[in-house]
Amino acid sequence: MGKIHPENISPPSSPSFCSSPYVTSIRETFTIWMKSLVFHGNGCTVFNSKGELAFRVDNYQEKCSNEVFLMDLNGQVLFSIKKEKLRVFGRWSGYLCGGFKGKPWFQVRKNCTFSRGNVICNVNLGYEKSIESCYKIKKLDRKSSFKVTNNTGEIVAELKQKQSSRGFAYGDDVLTLEVEPQVDQSLIMALVTVCGLISRKL
């Protein structure tokens, strides 16, 4: 059976400019396997560039649940993600750690299909309400592929179908996520989770 984690191992990273373990000074590549580690569960499993478990997503319920949880490799909840009710085009709120109390750390608003071109969603961070949109999630040409840009238009992350070193494409349930330096990888993974809910893959 072929391995599905990233094939190219990155060199050791230099000290990060941020104390967060999810912000590094180099670009990180993750492999996302759209399968849950929980038997009969729904979610996905994420490996880092060394093939080590980095994140996991589970909802413990039916597929396309309104509530899902992004966890670290030890099962500690990093973000609790909830779909808000009574929203025409859909809005998802992400809360730090477990539970849905207090103000959300981020909110993702889905755009209607006939507006704003290739922009799927707009993202606001809870501590930057004055900014109209902190991040935008934009659809790429390929199926299940998209990029995340910041408010200056720079690409901070990109998701696409994983390919082998020989150009062979893995199945639709194996994806590659590249996150740029000095970008919170856990937040990007939370946004990927929302996109999985929108596309009904989680």
N, C-alpha and C positions, 0 to 999 in steps of 0.2 A: 504493500500500500504506500503510495507516494505521500511525502510530508506536505502539509498545507501551510505551515508557518513560513515566514520570510526566509528566502534562501541566502541572501547576502547579509552577513553579520557586520554590523557597523563597528567601527573602532571605538574604544572607550571614550566617553564624552569628557570634555573639560568641565570644571566646576560651573554649575548653573548660576546665572545672575539672579535667580529667584529661589527662595527657600522651598517652594512647592516641589514635591517629587514628580509632579506632572508637567513641569516647565523645564526644558533643557536648552542648552546652548547650541545644539545641533538638530538637524532635521531627523525626525523619527518616522520609521515605517512600521505600520501594524498590518497584520492579517486578520480579517474578520471572517469568522466561520459562522454562518447563519443557523447555528444549532445550539441548543441549550445544553449545559452540563447536567441539568436536572432531568431525571427520567420522566418522560411524558410532559416535560415543561416546554415553554415557548420562550425564545430569546436568542442570544448569540454569544459567541466566545471570541475573545480578542487576544492575539499573541503579539509580543513585541518583536523587534528585529533579531533577537537572539533565540526566538522560538519559545520564550517563556510566557506563561499566562499573565496577562496584564489587566484585563477587564472582563467582566461578564455581565450580561443583561438577562434578567428573568422577570416574568410577570406572574408565574405560578398559577396562572388561570388559563382562560381560553385565548386563542390567538386574537390579535387586534384589541387587546384589553385597553381600558381607559387609564390604567395605572401600571407603570413598569418601574423597575429599579435598576440603576447602573451601579455595579459593585466593583471593588478591587479584587485582586486575586485571592484574598482571604475571606471574601463574602461580606466585607464591610460596605454598607451603602454609601455611595458618594453623592448621588442625585436620585431623588424621587420625582418621577415625571408623571404629570396628570393632564389629561385632556379636559379643557374647560367646556362646560355645557352651554347650550343656547348661543353658540357662535356659528354664524352662517358659513364662513370659510374655514373655520377651525383655528383653535389656539391652544397651545400646550405650555404649561408652566413647569419649571424645574426648581425643586427645593433642595437645599443642601442637606445631606445626610438622610436619615429616615423620616418619614412622616410628611404631612402637607400643611404644617402650621406656620404662621407668620407670612412674611412677604416672600414671593418667589425670587430666586437668584437670577433666573432668566425667563423670558417669554418668547415663544416662537409663534408668529402669526402667518398662516398660510395665505398666499395670494389666490385670487380667483384665476381660473385657467386662461382667461382672455385678456389679462392685463400684465403690464410690466415685463413683457418679453419672456426671457429665460429665468427670471427670478421666481423660485418656488416659494421661499419664505423670507420674512424679515425677522431679525433677532434683536431683542433688547435685553440688556443686562440690568438687573434690579437696582444697581447703584449708579446707573447712568441714564436716568429717565429723561434728562434734558436732551439727549442725543436721539434723533428720530429713529435711526436704525444703526446699531453697533456692528452687526454682521448681516450679510445677505447670503442665502443659499441658492446657488444658481445651477440649473440643469445643464449637463453636457450632452453631446450627441449620442453617446452610447447609453445603453440600457443600464439603469441603476448607478449611473455615474453623475457626480456633481462636485462642485467646488464651493468653498466657503471664502468669502472676501470680507475684509474689514471696511470701515467707513471711508477709507481713502481708496478703495478699489483693489488693494493688494490681496493676492491669494494667500490665505493662511493654512488651508488644508484642501486636499483633493481625494475623492473616493472614486475608485474604478474597479473593474473586474480584474482579478489577479491573473497574471500570466507567468509561465515558467521562464527560465533563462533562454529557452529556445523559441519563445514566442507562443507556446501552447497555452491556450486559455483554459483555466479551470472552470468548474460549473458556476452557475449563477449564484450559488450560495457561498462562494469564496471570493472575498473582495480585498483590495489593498487600500489602506488609508495612509496618506503622507501628511504629516503635520510639520509646519515650519518651526524654526527655533523661536524661543520666547513666547510660545503660544500654549495656553493651558490645554493639554491633551485630554484631560478628563471632561472639560467643557465641550471640546470638539466631539468627543465620543458621545456625549449626551445629545448633541445636535444630530449626529448620525442616527442615534436611537429614535429621535423624533421622526426623521425621514423614513426610517423603517416602519414606523407606525402609520405614517401617511400613505406609504406604498403598500401597506397591509402585508409586510413581510415579517412582522414581529407579533 
